[in-house]
Amino acid sequence: MNKPANQIPLWLALVPLLVLIGLLGLSVNLFGDGSSSGPNQLALFLAAAAAALIGLLRGQSWAELEKAMVHGISLSMNACLILLMVGTMIGAWMVSGTAPALIYYGLGLLDPHWLYPVAMVVCALVAVSIGSSWTTAGTVGIALLGVAHVMGLSLPITAGAVISGAYFGDKMSPLSDTTNLAPAMAGTDLFTHIRHMLWTTVPSFLIALVLFTWLALGTDGEGSAETIARSRELLQSQFNIGWPTFLPLLVVLGLALRKVPAYPAILLGALTGALVAIVYQPEALIRFAGESTGPGWRATALAIWQAMSSGYVSATGDDVLDSLLSRGGMTSMVNTVWLILAAMSFGAVMEHTGLLQRLVQVLLKQVRGTGSLIATTVATALGMNIVGSDQYMAIVLPGRMFRAEFKRRGLAPQNLSRTLEDAGTMTSALVPWNTCGAFMAATLGVPTLAYAPYAFLNLINPLMAMAYGFANFRIVRLDEQPDGDGSARDLDVPPMMEPERA
């Protein structure tokens, strides 16, 4: 018979986590940047096996543990499908000239001294408008990384700026799914939640903006004016640069504004890219298919099919441009999908066996006041992003676990909802095997651990949340909020989630 979580020895609950940390460290030490192409996935599966073994010793059957893993994997299927479709879209946008056109105009308009802060602001505006950090990174973010690449600027810093802006917009947009999920879990309404988030998110954004400006002013970039001019000429010689190339981008942004689900929106963006390539880039298609194939429907079909399935391969003769444009394809996302499946298996077993809840109970015992409660919520959300590997789990589970404690201490629910986003949403992109971290690394082409030190907003925001808690600044109490504000003072609060039992 499986015992309640509070009867699990703490050392036993820590075993799978220590196994994971040890194996991941060994993986990085042995394989370096190649650790995400198999070794990290194996580490996660072995850690899941350690957690499953503990479950078996505690009386659970293999059948139910396997069922839990399958259920955990099923929760990530939407993210995996979107990832595969983003790979398809990137390949289509390369061969259609959409991404090259964005890079072409970006090189002409952007100054290296201001690229980092401009990238952050542009991505923030786009993400606020459409409510999606993933779509922002997969469209505007890719183009900004391309511009930085040609200018000789730091790709990790640029990726950090893109992610900081994208997550600011995603977090503050009423169209975002996490912005709607957090208040629902805490028991407040959407706009009370957004107003309360302004106090921690806007100062974090301004600090990040100052840091990116300082970094930008301190570099001229290695790309000279001649190099940039030559890159633009090469792009223009390889593709027809004009307004039709922007149609796929407009389609995706328009569908996102209308709240069309991500998968069909990105699919339509990829198909629009293929159509633009057929009509507007016939020479580029023939070059990509190979001169021996000759013109005609066969070359067109071969080029588009290959770009969307296995990626576009550039052959301009310029090493910088070729490495930049040779991207995309569904196969480029296979390692990332594999990583997500392994991570979700580990998180599912940890939750099902009660080991995760045992670790959270230890954290709750350390709570003494408002500051330590918010710090514990931040730590739990971060831990869920590491162990559970999904930002939704990092919002839902801490929301359910701490909702009663916030109410018991007389704290209004918007304090909890704000903290869930300050930590759960923001730190998700900093974990390599989290669905968000894996997506950003695969889409932007920069490893998670490389851009993480420069994702300033994502790093600062959780610290800001804890600082406000310990300073008791902008912490709303239940007796301070008027009735009828949508946050329902006497909401039924669910008890802390108990682990599933055999």
C-alpha positions in Angstrom: 0.0 0.0 0.0 1.3 3.4 -0.9 1.8 5.7 2.1 0.9 9.4 2.3 3.6 11.9 1.2 4.3 13.0 4.7 5.4 9.4 5.6 8.1 9.4 2.9 11.6 9.9 4.3 13.0 13.1 2.9 16.2 11.4 1.8 14.2 9.0 -0.3 12.3 11.8 -2.0 15.7 13.5 -2.8 17.2 10.4 -4.4 15.7 10.8 -8.0 16.5 14.5 -7.9 20.1 13.8 -7.0 20.4 11.1 -9.6 19.1 13.6 -12.2 21.5 16.4 -11.1 24.5 14.0 -11.1 23.7 12.5 -14.5 23.0 15.9 -16.1 26.3 17.2 -14.8 28.2 14.2 -16.1 26.4 14.5 -19.4 27.5 18.1 -19.9 31.0 17.3 -18.7 31.4 14.5 -21.2 29.5 15.8 -24.2 29.4 19.6 -23.9 27.0 21.2 -26.3 26.1 17.8 -27.7 24.5 16.7 -24.4 21.0 17.7 -25.6 21.2 15.2 -28.5 20.7 12.1 -26.4 22.8 12.1 -23.2 20.4 14.5 -21.3 17.4 12.5 -22.5 19.0 9.3 -21.1 19.7 11.1 -17.8 16.0 12.1 -17.5 14.8 8.5 -18.3 17.2 7.0 -15.7 16.1 9.5 -13.1 12.5 8.6 -13.9 13.4 4.9 -13.5 14.9 5.7 -10.0 11.6 7.4 -9.0 9.6 4.5 -10.4 11.7 2.0 -8.4 10.8 3.9 -5.3 7.1 3.8 -6.2 7.4 0.0 -6.7 9.0 -0.4 -3.3 6.2 1.7 -1.7 3.5 -0.6 -3.1 2.6 0.9 -6.4 2.2 -1.4 -9.5 4.2 -0.9 -12.7 0.9 -0.6 -14.6 -0.1 2.5 -12.7 3.3 4.0 -12.9 3.4 3.4 -16.6 -0.1 4.9 -16.9 1.1 8.0 -15.0 4.1 8.4 -17.4 1.8 8.1 -20.5 -0.5 10.6 -19.0 2.4 13.0 -18.3 3.7 12.6 -21.8 0.1 13.3 -23.2 0.2 16.7 -21.4 3.1 17.7 -23.6 1.7 16.5 -26.9 0.4 20.0 -27.8 3.8 21.5 -27.3 5.5 18.7 -29.3 3.1 19.2 -32.2 3.7 22.9 -32.2 7.4 22.4 -32.1 7.3 20.1 -35.2 5.1 22.6 -37.0 7.5 25.5 -36.1 10.3 23.5 -37.7 8.2 23.1 -40.8 7.4 26.8 -40.9 11.0 27.9 -40.5 12.0 25.8 -43.5 9.1 27.2 -45.5 9.9 30.8 -44.5 13.6 30.3 -45.5 12.8 29.1 -49.1 9.9 31.6 -49.5 12.3 34.5 -48.7 10.3 35.6 -45.6 13.1 35.2 -43.1 15.8 36.5 -45.6 13.6 39.6 -46.2 13.2 40.3 -42.5 17.0 40.0 -42.1 17.6 42.1 -45.2 15.5 45.0 -44.0 16.7 44.6 -40.4 20.3 45.0 -41.5 19.3 48.2 -43.2 17.3 49.7 -40.4 18.9 48.6 -37.1 22.0 50.1 -35.5 24.3 47.6 -33.7 24.5 50.1 -30.8 20.8 49.7 -30.2 20.0 46.2 -31.3 19.7 44.5 -27.9 17.2 47.0 -26.3 15.3 47.4 -29.6 15.0 43.6 -29.8 13.5 43.5 -26.3 11.0 46.3 -26.9 9.9 45.0 -30.4 9.3 41.5 -29.0 7.5 42.9 -26.0 5.1 44.9 -28.3 4.4 41.9 -30.5 3.9 39.5 -27.6 1.5 41.9 -25.9 -0.5 42.2 -29.1 -0.8 38.4 -29.8 -0.4 36.9 -26.3 2.3 34.4 -27.2 6.0 34.2 -26.4 6.4 31.2 -28.6 4.9 32.8 -31.7 6.9 36.0 -31.1 10.2 34.1 -30.8 9.4 31.9 -33.8 8.7 34.9 -36.1 10.3 38.2 -35.1 12.8 36.6 -32.9 14.3 34.5 -35.7 14.8 37.6 -37.8 16.5 39.5 -35.0 18.9 36.6 -34.4 19.7 36.7 -38.1 20.4 40.4 -38.0 22.7 40.0 -34.9 24.5 37.1 -36.6 25.4 39.2 -39.6 26.4 42.2 -37.5 28.7 40.1 -35.5 26.8 40.7 -32.2 26.4 38.2 -29.5 23.7 35.6 -30.3 23.2 34.6 -26.6 22.6 38.2 -25.6 20.3 38.8 -28.5 18.4 35.6 -27.6 18.2 36.9 -24.0 16.7 40.2 -25.2 14.2 38.4 -27.5 13.1 36.1 -24.7 12.9 38.9 -22.1 10.6 40.9 -24.4 8.6 38.0 -25.5 7.9 36.9 -21.9 7.1 40.4 -20.8 4.4 40.7 -23.5 3.1 37.2 -23.0 2.8 37.8 -19.2 1.0 41.1 -19.5 -1.3 40.3 -22.4 -4.9 39.4 -21.6 -4.8 37.1 -24.6 -2.1 34.9 -23.0 -3.1 31.4 -21.7 -0.8 31.6 -18.7 -2.1 35.1 -17.8 -5.6 33.6 -17.7 -4.5 30.4 -16.0 -2.7 32.0 -13.0 -5.7 34.1 -11.7 -8.0 31.1 -12.2 -5.8 28.9 -10.0 -5.5 31.7 -7.3 -9.1 32.7 -7.3 -9.0 36.3 -8.6 -10.1 37.9 -11.9 -8.0 38.6 -15.0 -7.6 42.4 -14.9 -7.0 42.5 -11.1 -4.2 40.0 -11.7 -2.7 42.1 -14.6 -2.9 45.4 -12.6 -1.2 43.7 -9.7 1.6 42.3 -11.9 2.5 45.8 -13.2 4.2 46.5 -9.8 6.8 43.7 -10.2 7.0 43.3 -14.0 7.4 46.9 -15.1 10.4 47.7 -12.8 12.0 44.3 -13.9 11.5 45.3 -17.5 13.1 48.7 -17.0 16.1 47.2 -15.2 16.5 44.7 -18.0 16.2 47.4 -20.6 19.0 49.4 -19.0 21.2 46.3 -18.9 20.6 45.6 -22.6 21.3 49.2 -23.5 24.5 49.2 -21.5 25.6 45.9 -23.3 24.7 47.4 -26.7 26.5 50.6 -26.2 29.6 48.7 -25.2 30.0 47.0 -28.5 30.3 47.9 -32.1 29.9 44.4 -33.4 32.4 42.6 -35.6 30.4 43.1 -38.8 31.7 46.1 -40.7 29.6 48.3 -43.0 31.1 46.5 -46.0 30.2 43.1 -44.6 26.6 44.2 -43.9 26.3 45.7 -47.4 27.7 42.5 -48.9 25.3 40.3 -47.0 22.3 42.4 -48.1 23.5 42.1 -51.7 23.8 38.4 -51.4 20.3 38.1 -50.0 18.9 40.2 -52.8 20.7 38.0 -55.4 19.4 34.8 -53.9 15.8 35.8 -53.2 13.2 38.2 -54.6 12.9 40.7 -51.7 9.5 42.4 -51.7 6.2 42.8 -50.0 4.9 39.3 -51.0 7.5 37.8 -48.7 5.8 39.3 -45.7 2.5 37.6 -46.3 3.3 34.4 -44.2 4.3 36.7 -41.2 1.1 38.7 -41.6 -1.0 35.5 -41.7 0.5 34.1 -38.5 0.3 37.4 -36.6 -3.3 38.0 -37.8 -4.4 34.5 -36.8 -2.7 34.9 -33.4 -4.6 38.2 -32.9 -7.8 36.4 -33.6 -6.8 33.7 -31.0 -6.6 30.9 -33.5 -4.9 28.0 -31.8 -1.1 27.9 -32.3 -0.9 24.6 -34.3 -3.3 25.6 -37.1 -2.0 29.1 -37.2 1.6 28.0 -37.6 0.5 25.4 -40.2 -1.2 28.0 -42.2 1.8 30.2 -41.9 4.0 27.4 -43.3 1.6 26.7 -46.1 1.4 30.4 -47.0 5.2 30.4 -47.1 5.2 27.4 -49.5 2.7 29.3 -51.7 4.8 32.4 -51.7 7.8 30.3 -52.7 6.0 28.8 -55.6 4.8 32.1 -57.0 7.5 34.5 -56.0 10.8 32.5 -55.6 10.9 30.0 -58.6 14.7 30.6 -59.2 15.4 29.9 -55.5 13.4 26.7 -55.6 15.3 25.5 -58.7 18.7 26.3 -57.1 17.7 24.4 -53.9 16.3 21.4 -55.8 19.5 21.2 -57.9 20.2 22.4 -61.4 20.0 18.8 -62.7 16.4 18.5 -61.6 15.5 21.3 -64.1 12.5 23.6 -64.0 9.0 22.4 -63.6 6.6 21.0 -61.0 9.1 18.3 -59.9 11.8 20.7 -58.8 9.2 22.9 -57.1 7.6 20.0 -55.2 11.1 18.6 -54.2 12.4 21.9 -52.9 9.3 22.8 -50.9 9.0 19.2 -49.5 12.6 19.1 -48.5 12.6 22.6 -46.9 9.6 21.8 -44.8 10.6 18.2 -43.8 14.4 18.3 -43.4 15.2 22.0 -43.7 16.5 24.6 -46.1 20.2 24.5 -47.1 21.8 27.7 -48.3 24.6 27.9 -50.8 25.4 31.5 -51.3 29.2 30.9 -50.8 29.3 33.2 -47.8 29.9 31.1 -44.6 28.1 33.5 -42.3 24.9 33.7 -44.4 24.9 30.0 -45.2 25.1 29.0 -41.5 22.3 31.5 -40.8 19.9 30.5 -43.5 20.5 26.7 -43.4 17.8 26.0 -40.9 14.3 24.6 -40.3 12.5 21.4 -41.2 10.5 19.1 -39.0 13.5 16.9 -38.4 15.3 19.8 -36.7 12.9 19.5 -33.8 13.1 15.8 -33.2 15.8 16.0 -30.5 13.8 18.7 -28.7 10.6 16.6 -28.8 12.6 13.7 -27.4 13.9 15.8 -24.6 10.4 16.9 -23.7 9.1 13.4 -23.6 11.9 12.3 -21.3 11.4 15.3 -19.0 7.6 14.8 -18.8 8.1 11.1 -17.9 10.3 12.1 -15.0 7.9 14.8 -13.7 4.9 12.5 -14.0 6.5 9.7 -11.9 7.7 12.2 -9.3 4.2 13.5 -8.9 2.4 10.2 -8.9 4.7 8.6 -6.3 4.2 11.5 -3.9 7.9 12.4 -3.9 7.3 15.8 -5.3 4.7 16.6 -2.7 7.1 15.5 0.0 9.7 18.0 -1.2 7.0 20.7 -1.2 5.9 19.9 2.4 9.5 20.5 3.6 9.4 23.9 2.0 6.1 24.8 3.6 7.5 24.1 7.1 10.0 26.9 6.5 7.3 29.5 6.0 7.2 32.1 8.8 5.8 35.3 7.3 4.6 36.9 4.1 8.1 37.2 2.6 9.0 33.5 3.3 5.6 32.4 1.9 6.2 34.2 -1.4 9.8 33.0 -1.5 8.6 29.4 -1.0 6.0 29.8 -3.7 8.7 31.1 -6.1 11.0 28.2 -5.2 8.2 25.7 -5.7 7.3 27.1 -9.1 11.0 27.1 -10.1 11.3 23.5 -8.8 8.2 22.5 -10.8 9.8 24.0 -14.0 12.9 21.9 -13.3 11.2 18.7 -12.1 7.8 18.9 -13.9 9.4 20.4 -17.1 6.3 22.4 -18.0 5.2 26.0 -17.1 1.6 25.0 -16.8 2.5 22.5 -14.1 4.6 25.3 -12.5 1.4 27.4 -12.2 -1.3 24.8 -11.5 0.4 22.7 -8.8 1.8 25.6 -6.7 -1.5 27.4 -7.2 -3.4 24.5 -5.7 -0.9 23.9 -3.0 -0.5 27.4 -1.6 -4.0 28.9 -2.2 -5.3 27.8 1.2 -2.1 29.1 2.9 -2.4 32.6 1.3 -6.1 32.8 2.5 -5.2 31.6 6.0 -2.7 34.4 6.3 -5.2 37.0 5.1 -3.5 37.6 1.8 -5.6 38.6 -1.3 -5.5 36.0 -4.1 -3.9 38.4 -6.5 -0.7 38.1 -4.5 -0.5 34.4 -5.3 -1.5 34.8 -8.9 1.2 37.4 -9.4 3.8 35.2 -7.8 2.8 32.2 -9.9 3.6 34.3 -13.0 6.7 36.0 -11.6 8.2 32.6 -11.0 6.3 29.9 -12.9 6.0 31.7 -16.2 9.3 33.6 -16.1 11.7 30.8 -15.1 10.3 28.2 -17.6 12.5 29.4 -20.4 15.6 29.0 -18.2 15.5 25.2 -17.9 16.9 23.3 -20.9 14.6 20.4 -20.6 11.5 22.4 -19.8 9.1 22.6 -22.8 9.7 26.4 -23.0 13.5 26.3 -22.6 13.6 23.5 -25.2 11.4 25.4 -27.6 13.4 28.6 -27.3 16.7 26.9 -27.8 15.5 24.9 -30.8 13.7 27.9 -32.4 16.4 30.5 -31.9 19.4 28.2 -32.4 21.0 29.2 -29.1 21.5 26.7 -26.2 19.4 27.4 -23.1 22.4 27.6 -20.8 24.0 30.1 -23.2 21.2 32.6 -23.3 19.9 32.1 -19.7 22.5 34.5 -18.1 21.2 37.2 -20.5 17.4 36.6 -20.1 17.5 39.5 -17.6 13.8 39.9 -17.2 13.3 36.2 -16.5 16.0 36.3 -13.9 15.1 39.6 -12.2 11.3 39.2 -12.0 11.3 36.3 -9.4 13.8 38.2 -7.3 11.6 41.3 -7.5 8.6 39.2 -6.3 10.6 38.0 -3.3 11.9 41.5 -2.5 8.3 42.8 -2.5 7.3 40.0 -0.1 10.0 40.6 2.4 9.5 44.4 2.2 5.7 43.9 2.5 5.4 46.3 -0.4 2.3 46.2 -2.6 1.0 43.2 -0.8 -2.8 43.3 -0.8 -4.6 41.9 2.2 -8.1 40.4 2.1 -9.5 43.1 4.4 -8.1 45.8 2.1 -10.0 44.9 -1.0 -13.6 46.0 -1.7 -16.3 43.4 -2.2 -17.4 42.7 -5.7 -14.0 43.1 -7.3 -14.1 39.7 -8.7 -11.7 38.1 -6.2 -14.4 36.6 -3.9 -13.3 36.8 -0.3 -14.9 33.6 0.7 -13.9 31.3 -2.2 -13.9 27.6 -1.5 -10.3 26.8 -1.2 -9.2 23.2 -2.1 -7.0 21.4 0.3 -3.4 20.7 -0.6 -3.3 18.0 -3.3 -2.6 14.5 -1.9 -0.5 12.1 -3.9 -2.3 9.3 -5.8 -2.4 6.1 -3.9 -2.2 2.5 -4.9 
